């Protein structure tokens, strides 16, 4: 299997039952008024390990643990690493996490608290991925991809099933795009259940790999990225995630860092949520460019994580 299916997502949902939180959709009349429609938020900032990543990581680590893995290793900007560390501890496996030198301290400390060994390596995703593969070979551990893997995508797709189950009337779902694992899973769950529901991907203007890929008609690798949304600044979609995005995602839009900052403040002041910049991208688009397009619609926005350093919170 090279892509998730609705059945693989249902299987992941059963595997995750009792392990993660089924985060309830949050309502805010004042924020809904901004878009002149009904806007609800899927608060994965309140999830186990502080982000959606535990869904895919647990699903994948469960798979490799059952196959007899001696340990796991991964590369991550922070949230995936924490999730793999947590899942590895659950299954009694050692974990090694390779993070960029610019990774938020709070994410590094969390991974270490879950028992993983953390190593810093460069600032580009390609650097830490190369190092993680090297470690996996040296140690005899299994590499757990951050997004480009059917089990990872299937785990993330459980968010889509939860949204449809809790709010059958939803007609639009906003999802942030990093490497594409989250939106691939959610879009598969939604389109293979309710093909009439719009799925819109949101990414930073400074890391618009999915936007450019669709515009140019092929998978694009950016020469570099620049955004405060550190979890969304991968240089390209994955080889597996890109075709799923092209098949199931209705539209891809971008947001500025200024819009993300404004969204952070609105979520903090109105909902009392601390949402990291990557997690606030969907709300940023809804509050800014998306207002007219969402008017009269019932929209769910995925807030993908809330692992912010105190210094980042003060800056935002």
C-alpha positions in Angstrom: 0.0 0.0 0.0 1.5 3.3 -1.1 -1.4 5.6 0.0 -3.9 5.6 2.8 -7.5 4.3 2.3 -10.6 4.9 4.3 -10.2 1.3 5.7 -6.6 1.9 6.8 -7.8 5.1 8.5 -10.6 3.2 10.3 -8.1 0.6 11.4 -5.8 3.3 12.8 -8.8 4.9 14.6 -9.4 1.6 16.4 -5.7 1.2 17.2 -5.6 4.7 18.7 -8.8 4.3 20.8 -8.0 4.8 24.4 -4.5 6.1 23.6 -5.2 9.6 22.3 -7.7 12.3 22.9 -10.7 12.6 20.5 -10.4 16.4 20.5 -13.9 18.0 20.3 -14.6 20.8 17.8 -14.5 24.2 19.5 -17.0 27.0 18.8 -16.6 30.7 19.0 -19.4 33.0 17.9 -17.1 36.0 17.6 -14.7 34.2 15.4 -17.5 32.7 13.3 -18.8 36.3 12.8 -15.4 37.2 11.3 -16.1 34.9 8.3 -19.9 35.4 8.3 -20.4 31.6 8.5 -20.0 28.9 11.1 -16.3 28.2 12.0 -15.2 25.5 14.4 -11.7 24.5 15.4 -10.2 21.0 15.8 -7.8 21.7 18.7 -4.9 19.3 18.2 -2.9 21.7 20.4 -4.7 19.9 23.2 -3.7 16.4 21.9 -1.3 14.0 23.6 2.2 15.4 23.1 0.7 18.7 22.1 0.1 18.0 18.4 -1.7 15.8 15.8 1.6 13.9 15.2 0.9 11.3 17.9 -1.8 9.8 15.7 0.5 8.8 12.8 3.5 8.1 15.0 1.7 5.7 17.3 0.1 4.0 14.3 3.5 3.5 12.7 5.4 2.5 15.8 2.7 0.0 16.7 3.2 -1.5 13.2 7.0 -1.8 13.5 6.9 -3.0 17.1 4.6 -5.8 16.1 7.1 -6.7 13.4 9.9 -7.0 16.0 11.8 -3.7 15.7 14.8 -3.2 18.1 14.3 0.5 18.2 13.1 3.5 16.2 14.8 6.6 14.8 13.3 9.6 13.1 14.0 13.1 11.8 11.7 15.9 12.9 11.3 19.7 13.3 10.0 18.8 16.8 6.4 17.6 17.0 6.9 14.3 15.2 10.0 13.6 17.3 8.0 14.0 20.5 5.3 11.8 19.2 7.7 9.0 18.1 9.4 9.3 21.5 6.1 8.9 23.3 5.0 6.0 21.2 8.4 4.2 21.5 8.2 4.5 25.3 4.7 3.0 25.2 6.0 0.0 23.3 9.2 -0.2 25.3 11.5 0.7 22.4 14.6 3.0 22.5 14.3 6.0 20.2 16.7 8.4 18.6 15.4 11.8 17.3 17.3 14.0 14.9 16.1 17.7 15.0 17.3 20.9 13.3 19.6 23.3 15.3 16.7 25.8 15.2 14.1 23.4 16.8 12.2 25.0 19.7 13.7 24.0 23.0 10.3 23.0 24.4 10.0 20.3 21.7 13.5 19.0 22.4 12.9 18.8 26.1 9.6 17.0 25.6 11.2 14.3 23.4 14.0 13.8 26.0 11.4 13.7 28.8 9.7 10.8 27.0 13.0 8.9 27.0 14.5 9.6 23.6 18.0 10.6 22.7 18.0 13.8 20.7 20.6 14.9 18.2 20.8 18.3 16.5 21.7 18.4 12.8 21.6 21.4 10.4 18.6 23.5 9.5 17.4 21.7 6.3 15.0 18.8 6.3 17.3 16.9 3.9 20.2 17.1 6.4 18.3 15.6 9.3 16.7 13.0 7.2 20.1 11.8 5.9 21.4 11.7 9.4 18.4 9.8 10.7 18.7 7.2 7.9 22.4 6.8 8.8 21.6 6.3 12.5 19.0 3.7 11.6 21.5 1.7 9.6 24.2 2.0 12.3 21.9 1.0 15.2 19.7 -1.5 13.4 16.7 0.5 14.2 13.6 1.2 12.0 13.3 4.6 10.5 9.9 6.2 11.2 9.1 8.8 8.4 7.7 12.1 9.5 5.0 12.1 6.8 5.7 10.1 3.7 4.4 6.7 4.8 0.9 5.1 4.5 0.7 4.2 8.2 1.6 7.8 9.2 -0.9 9.3 6.8 -3.6 6.8 8.0 -3.1 7.8 11.6 -3.4 11.5 10.8 -6.5 10.8 8.7 -8.4 9.9 11.9 -8.9 13.6 12.4 -11.0 13.6 9.2 -13.2 10.8 10.5 -13.6 12.6 13.8 -14.7 15.8 12.2 -17.3 14.1 10.0 -18.6 12.0 13.0 -19.0 15.1 15.3 -20.2 17.6 12.7 -22.0 15.8 9.8 -23.2 19.2 8.5 -19.6 20.4 7.8 -19.0 21.4 4.2 -15.4 22.7 4.3 -12.3 21.6 6.1 -9.1 23.6 6.4 -5.8 21.7 6.9 -2.2 23.0 7.2 0.4 21.6 4.8 4.0 20.7 5.8 5.2 17.5 4.1 1.6 16.5 3.3 1.0 13.7 5.7 -1.7 15.4 7.7 -3.7 16.7 4.7 -3.2 13.4 2.8 -4.8 11.4 5.6 -7.6 13.9 6.3 -8.4 14.4 2.6 -8.6 10.6 2.1 -10.9 10.1 5.1 -13.2 12.9 4.0 -13.3 12.4 0.2 -13.8 8.6 0.5 -16.6 9.2 3.0 -18.2 12.6 1.9 -16.8 13.6 -1.5 -19.0 16.8 -1.4 -17.0 18.3 1.5 -14.3 20.8 0.3 -10.8 20.2 1.6 -8.5 23.3 1.5 -4.8 23.1 2.2 -3.1 26.1 3.9 0.7 26.8 3.8 3.0 29.8 4.5 3.8 32.1 1.6 7.5 31.4 2.5 7.1 27.7 2.1 4.6 27.3 -0.7 5.7 23.9 -2.1 2.2 22.5 -2.5 0.9 25.7 -4.1 3.8 25.8 -6.5 3.5 22.1 -7.3 -0.1 22.5 -8.3 0.6 25.7 -10.2 3.5 24.0 -12.2 1.8 20.7 -12.6 4.5 18.6 -11.0 6.1 18.0 -7.5 8.3 21.0 -6.8 11.2 21.2 -4.4 11.8 24.7 -3.2 15.4 26.1 -3.0 14.7 27.3 0.5 11.9 28.3 2.9 11.3 31.2 5.3 8.4 31.3 7.8 7.7 31.5 11.5 5.6 28.3 11.0 8.5 26.0 11.7 6.5 22.8 11.3 5.4 23.7 7.7 8.7 24.7 6.1 9.6 21.4 4.4 11.1 22.0 0.9 8.7 19.7 -0.9 5.7 17.4 -0.5 6.5 13.7 -0.2 6.7 11.3 -3.1 3.7 9.5 -1.6 1.8 12.5 -0.2 2.0 14.6 -3.4 -0.3 12.4 -5.6 -2.9 12.1 -2.7 -2.9 15.9 -2.4 -3.4 16.3 -6.1 -6.2 13.7 -6.1 -8.2 14.9 -3.1 -7.4 18.5 -2.1 -9.8 21.0 -3.7 -7.7 24.1 -3.3 -4.3 25.2 -1.9 -3.9 28.7 -0.4 -1.1 30.6 1.4 -0.8 32.9 4.4 1.7 35.5 5.5 3.6 35.4 8.8 1.8 38.6 9.7 -1.6 36.9 9.3 -0.3 33.9 11.3 0.6 36.3 14.2 -2.8 37.9 14.1 -4.5 34.5 14.2 -2.3 33.4 17.1 -3.6 36.4 19.1 -7.2 35.9 18.1 -7.1 32.2 19.2 -5.3 33.1 22.4 -7.7 36.0 23.3 -11.0 34.5 22.2 -10.6 30.7 22.8 -7.7 30.9 25.4 -5.7 28.5 23.2 -1.9 28.6 22.8 -1.4 27.5 19.2 2.0 27.3 17.6 2.4 29.3 14.3 2.1 26.1 12.2 -1.1 25.3 13.9 -2.5 28.7 13.5 -2.1 28.8 9.7 -5.6 27.6 8.9 -7.2 30.1 11.2 -4.9 32.8 9.7 -6.3 32.2 6.2 -9.9 32.0 7.5 -9.6 35.3 9.3 -7.9 37.1 6.3 -8.2 36.0 2.7 -10.7 33.3 3.4 -13.4 35.5 4.8 -15.4 35.9 1.5 -14.9 32.2 0.4 -16.1 30.9 3.8 -19.2 33.2 4.1 -22.3 31.1 4.6 -20.3 27.9 5.0 -19.8 25.4 7.8 -16.0 25.2 8.2 -13.8 23.2 10.4 -10.2 24.4 10.8 -7.5 22.1 12.1 -5.3 23.6 14.7 -2.4 21.2 14.3 -0.3 21.8 17.4 0.5 24.0 20.4 4.1 23.4 21.3 5.4 26.9 21.7 8.5 28.1 23.6 7.6 30.8 26.1 9.9 33.2 24.1 7.9 32.5 21.0 4.6 33.2 22.8 6.0 36.5 24.0 7.2 37.4 20.5 3.8 36.5 18.9 
